[in-house]
Amino acid sequence: MATLWCVIPAAGRGTRVGGDCPKQYLPLAGRALILHTLERLATHPRIAGLMVALAADDARWPGIDHLGGKPVLTTIGGGERADSVLAGLRALPAGVGEEQFVLVHDAARPCVRAADIEQLVERASAVEGGLLGAPLRDTLKRADERQRSVQTEPREQRWRAFTPQMFRRGQLVAALEAASRAGVPVSDEAMAMERAGVAPLLVEGAEDNIKVTTAADFALAEFLLTRTG
């Protein structure tokens, strides 16, 4: 079974939650949010090791170097998500070749399902990479500056993007570097690859793979963790 390294950008502050503690270190079911995410990733047989990109002044990192018998390495990330992902990709062990696929996963997505990771690896490795996501099912509205609904937007062929996202190491590094040189802020790895001419495969995953963003999300994530193990 082919295994892949996973990069976890964790240098952000998570300001929407509020408070001085970065979101990834806030308690979730008695432990830091990021530990739930890392442990879930480390238990997956497809994942060989974890590379965590931290803020330069991070004093809260617990200093772990192994989880589930797999290595946990760290590097210094950057001011934006793309900077941290790029730093993590560059810091991967020398044995991870340019043509090898790597995963990138949000530190704030602790509820990702093992079956979805498996499906992503199986399907996206047959093409030039892909990402987990889910088709939009809600009606979409465009708002004006007063928060009034002024238009209904089509939802056909529109997806919500999740992580993990999976691409070849060399191609993803080149795509992120090109976006940086062009001054284009990219919100995820798939956007960088789209700019490079790659059409990533969208692999439908469970919608409970939530990104913990607000204080209310912590209660939902705790419920989902107890339900999915």
N, C-alpha and C positions, 0 to 999 in steps of 0.2 A: 504493500500500500504506500503510494507516494505521500510524503509529508511536506508541509510548508511552514515557513516561519510567518509569524503574524506581528505586524507593527501596530502599536497602540499609541496614538498621540494623546498625551496627558499633560500638556504644558499650559492649558487654558485656565482661566479663573472662574468660569461659570457664573458670571455676574448676575444672570437673571434669577438665580436662586436667592441672592442676597447674602449679606454677612461677609466676614473676612476670610472664611475657610473656603478654599477652592472646592467646587462641587464634587470632584472625584473623591474627596476625602471626607465628605459628610457621611454620617452614619446611615446605613441601610440594613435593617434587620440585625442590628448589633455590631456590624462591621463596616469598614469604609466601602463605599460604592465600588471603587476600582478593584478591590479585592474580590468581590463577587464576579466581576467581569473577567478578571485574569484567571480565576479558578475555573470558571466555566470553559474558557478557551483551552486551558492547560489539560483538561480532562478529555479533550477530543482527540481521537487517534490520528486524525489528519494533521494535527498541529505539532511541529517539531520543537518549537521554542518561541519565546515572546521577547520582543524588543519594545521597551517602553520609553517614549520621548518625554522627558520631564522639563519643567522650568528650571532655569539656572539657579534660582534661589529656593528651590523646593526643599523645605526642612521636614516635611511630613511623610516622605516616602519611607516605607518601613524597612527598606534594605534587603528585601527578599532576593535570593538569587536562584531559587528553584521552586517549582510548584508541580505537584503530581509527577515528580521525577524528571521534569523538563526544565531547561535553563531559562532564566529570566534575566535579560540584560537591559541596561539603561543607557541612554544618551541624552544630551542636552537638546531640547527642542527649540522652537522659535516663537515669534510673536503671533503667527497665524497657523491655523491647522496645517496648511500645505507645507509650511516651513518645518513643522515638527515631523510630518510624514517623510519629507525628503531627508531630514537628518536621520530618522530611523532607518530608512532604506540604505543610506550610505554607511551606517554603522553595523549593518548585518554581518555575521561571520563571513570570512573569505570563502568558505565553502558554498555559499549561496550564490550561484552563478547568475550572469546577466539574463539568461534565457529561462531561469526558473521562475515559477509563479510564486507570488507572495500574497498574503492577506493583509488588509488594513481594517481595523475594527475600532469603533468609538469606545473610549473608556466608560462612557455613560450609557452603554447598552448592555446591561447585565443579564438580560432575559433571552438572548439569542438561543435558538434551539439547535441542538446537535444535528438533528436531521436536516435542518436548513443549511448548515455549514457543509454537510456531506453532499447535499444536492448541488450547492454552488460549485464545489470543487469538481464534482463529476461532470457537470454540464459546461461550466465556463472554461475548463481546461481543454475542451474539445474545440474551442474557438480562441479568440485573442483576449479572453478575460470577460468578467462580468461582475454583477453586483446583485445582492438581495434587494427586493423591493415588493411593492404591492400596487395593483392598479387602483386608481382613484375611484371611489364609489359614491362619495358625497357630491351634492350639487355645489358648484364653485361660483362665487360671486366676486366681482371686481368692485372695490370700494373707492370712494373719492376721499379727499382730505378731511371731510367731516364724518367719515365712517358711515356714509350712506351707500347702500347698494345701487350701483348705476348700470351694471351689466352682468348677465349670466354667462359664464365662460364654459366652453365645451370641455368635457372630461374624457372623451374618447381618446385612447392612446396616450393617456397621461398616467404616470406612476409616481408613487412616493418612493424615494431612494432610502435604503437602509444600508447597514454594513453587517458583515464583512463585504468588502469589495476586493476583487482578485485580479491581478495583472502580472505580467512578466516584470521582473525587477528592473531590467535595463530600460524597457520601454516606458515604465512609469516614471523612473528618474528623469529620463529625457523629456517627457511630457510636462512634468512639474517644473523642471528647469526652464523650458521654453515659455511656459505661462509666466514664470517669475520675470524673465527677461523682458517680456512684452508688457509687464505691469498689469496683468489680468489676474484678479483675485479669483481663485477657484474654490468652490464650496465643498467639492469632494473629488476623489481620484477619477471617477468616471468623467467628470467635466474636463479634467486635464487631458484624458485620453480622447475624448470627443474632439477637442481642439487639434489633436494630433492626427485626426482622420480615422480613428478606431471607433467602431460602433459596438459598445459593450453589450453583452447579453444580459437581459433583465430576467432574473430567476425569482419567481414568486415565493415569498416566505411568509411565515406567520406574522400577523399584524401586531401580536403582542411583543415583538422585538422593538420595544419602545426606547426612545432616547430620553433619559431622565434630564429634563430641562428646567422644570419649575418645582417649587416646594410640593405641590399636589402630586407630582409624578412619583415622589418617593413612596407614598402610601400605595399607589398602584403597582409600582415595581415590587414592593414587599409582598403584596398579594400574589403577583404573578410568579415570584420566586417560590413561594410556598406551594403553588399549584403545579409548577413544572419541575420542581426539584433542582 
